[in-house]
């Protein structure tokens, strides 16, 4: 099968998973546009664009710039996202809304901007980067799991709606990768005394897990294979060990037993 270069738009392309995807796909010969809220340096292998996914005008401007240069967008990877931690009771509504505004509505803004062009092309691929956390609640990450679960349902519905136009929607659920997401997570203004000890222990375990997480290029390779697949699957998971097993256990075990296992892991 001959290689067919694509015009690819990747949100959150300045670091972590997004940067790995921009670098990998550009090296393969795709025409890559990676976005960040504020471009500080321009890479040589791909084009960096300003885009704030929480700002509809910013999203439209970036998409229109790509379309004006390339006349098409073949693939969009909705990778921009933000972490959020804290006991659910401690988390202010406004803080939780910020997470949804990036992780769900940010994706929606980008999809609304690119889909008219994809429908006119009668072809297109939307890859939404979700998380294994979409499959279950995690202690002190209630709203992160909630945003990613909502993204999965949004993607599922969108897939059915745009399929008649030749557009396919894929969800990718990564496990833990070596990125800087831990340092940028949203947090409550104050941790309540009732949760302080358990919360601190759970976060130290979580941050410790990030130390042995995998190279972001592994996910970039998966995304590259999805783009080249003639008929990509609806959902892909990129995880190993207990992270991968946890999705199966969630389906097989009684609810109380599964929640006890998760609780013990974070204790």
N, C-alpha and C positions, 0 to 999 in steps of 0.2 A: 504494500500500500504506500503510495507516494505521500510525502509530507505536504500539508497545505497550511501555510502560515495564516494566523488569525490576527485580527485587531482585538486586543484584550484590554479591558479596563479593570483595574484592581484597586479597590478602596483600602485605605489603611496600609499604603505601600511603603512607608518610610522606615519601618522597623519590624522585627519579629517575623511572623509568618508571612505577612504581606511583602516585606522586603525579599524574603527567600523566594516567594512566588514570582515577583518581578524579575529577579536575577535569573532564575531557572528558565522561565518562559522566554525571556529575551535571548538567552544563550541558545535556546532551541530554534530561534529564528522568527518567533512571533513578534508582532509590533505591539509593544507593551506601553500602556499609560498607567502609572501608579499615582495614587493621590495621597495627600496628607493635608492637615488643616493649614499648615504654612510651610511651603517649600523653602528650604534654606540652601540646599545644594542641588545642582542638576547632574544626575548620573549620565554616564556616556552611553550605556547600552540600552537605556529606555528613557521615556519622558516622564518627568514628575510634574504633577498638576496640583494646584490648590483646590481643595474641596473639603468643606465641613458638612458631613452627612446630616447634621442637625439643622442645617440652613438650606431651605429649598432653593433659594436663588443661587447659592454657591454650587449646589448639585447641578442645577440646570446649566449654569455657565460652563462648568467643566465638561459635561456631556456634549454640549453644543460645540465646544472647542474641538473635541475629538472628532465629532461628525463633520465639522467644517474641514478638517485636515484629511480625514480618511474616507469620508462619505459612507461609512458603515461602522458598526460595532458588532463583532461576532460573538464575543464572550464578555460577560461582566462577572467578576468575582467580588461578592459582597463580604469583605473580610474585616472592615473597620468595626471595632467593638470595644467595649469597656467592661472591666470586671467590677464587681460590687460585693462587699462582704459586710458582715455584722448580723447580730441577732435580729430576727424579723421585727420583734417588738421595739427595738431601739432605732430602727431605720425610719427616718422621716419620709413622708410621702414624696416630698420634692426630690429627695435623693433617689428614691426608687424610680421616679418619673424620668430622671436623667438617664438612668440605665436603659429604660424602655425607649427613650427618644433616640439613643444611639443604636442599640442592638436590634430593635424591631422597626421603629419608624424611620430610622436612617436607611435601612435596607429598602423599605417601601418607597422612600423618596427617590432612591437611585433606580429602582425598578420602574417607577412611573416615568422617569426621564428617558430610560433607554428602550422601553418596550415599543413605543411607536415606530422607532427605526427598525427594530427587529421584526415587527409585524409586517412592515413594508418590504423588508428583505425576504420575508417568508422563511426565515431561519434565524436561530440564535440560541445561545446557551447561557443560562443564569446559574451560577454556582454560589449558594449561600453557605457561608462558614458558620456552622452552629457549634455544638459542643456535646460530648458525652453526657454532660450535666443536664441536657434536655430530657434525658430518660428517667431522671429521678431527682428528688429533692436532696440537697446536701446541707448538713448543719452549718449555719452562719453564712450560707450563700443562697438563701431562699430566692432572692430576686434575680440572681444570675441564672439559676435554673429556670425560673419563670420566664425570663426574657428569651432564653434559648428554646424552651418548649413552645412558646408562642411563635417564634420564628419557624419552627418545624411545621406547625399547623398552617401558618401563613403560606409557607412554601408548598405544602401539599395542595392547598386550595388553588394557589396561583398556577401550579403545574397543570391542573385540570382545565383551567380557564384559557391558558395560552397555547396549549398543545395543538388546537386546530389551526393555529397560525404558523406552525413549524418551529415553535420555541419550546425548549425543554428546560425544566428547573430541577437542579440537583442540590441535595443537602449533603454537606460533609461535616461529620462529627469528630473533631480531633479530641484526643486525650490530652495529657500534659506535655507541653513542648517548652524548650528553653527560650522564653521570651521575657520581656520586661513588664508583662501585664500585672505582676504582683505589686510593683511600685506605683502603678497608676490606678489601682482599684478605688472606687468610691467607698466611703466609709461613713457611718453615723457620726454626728457631731459629738456624741457622748456614748460611751459604753456603760450600760447599767450595771450596778453592783451584782444583781442577781445572775448575770451571765458572764461576768468578767473573767473568772478563772477558767471556765470551760471554753469560752471564746478564745482566750489567749492560747490555750493548749491546742485547740483545733487549728488555729492559724499557723502555729509553729510546725505542726505536722504537715499542713498543706504546703507551706513555704519550703519545708524540707524535701517534699516530693518533687518540687520544681528543680532541685539540685541534680537529680538523676533523670530528668526528663530528656526527651529525644531532640535531635537536630531538626530545626524547622524545615530544612531541605527535604526531609522525608515526606512532609506534607506537600511541599512544592512538586515533588515527583508524582505524587498521587494526582494532584490537580492537572499536571501535564498529561497524564494518562487518560484522565476523564475528558479533556479537551480533544484528544486524538481518537477517542472511542467512537465508533460509528453509531452505537446505541448505548449511551451511558445509563447506568442504573439510577434509580430515584434517590438512593441514599448510600453513602459510603461512611465507614467508621475507620479511623486511624488511631489505634490504641493497641496496647499489648498487656500481657499479664493480668493482674487483678482488675485493671481498668476495663479491659475488654470483657473479662468474665462477668463483671458486675452487671452489664446489660442483659446477659443471659439469665443471671440469678434473679434479676428484677422480674423477669417473665415467669420463672419457674417456682420461686419461693412464695409462701404466704406473705402478705404484706408486713405483718408484725415481725416475722423472722428476718426479712430483708432489712427492715429499719433497725432492728437490733444489731445486725452485722455492721451496718453503716455507722451507727452510733458508737460501737466499740472501736471501730477503726480510728475515729476522731478523738477517742478518749485515751 
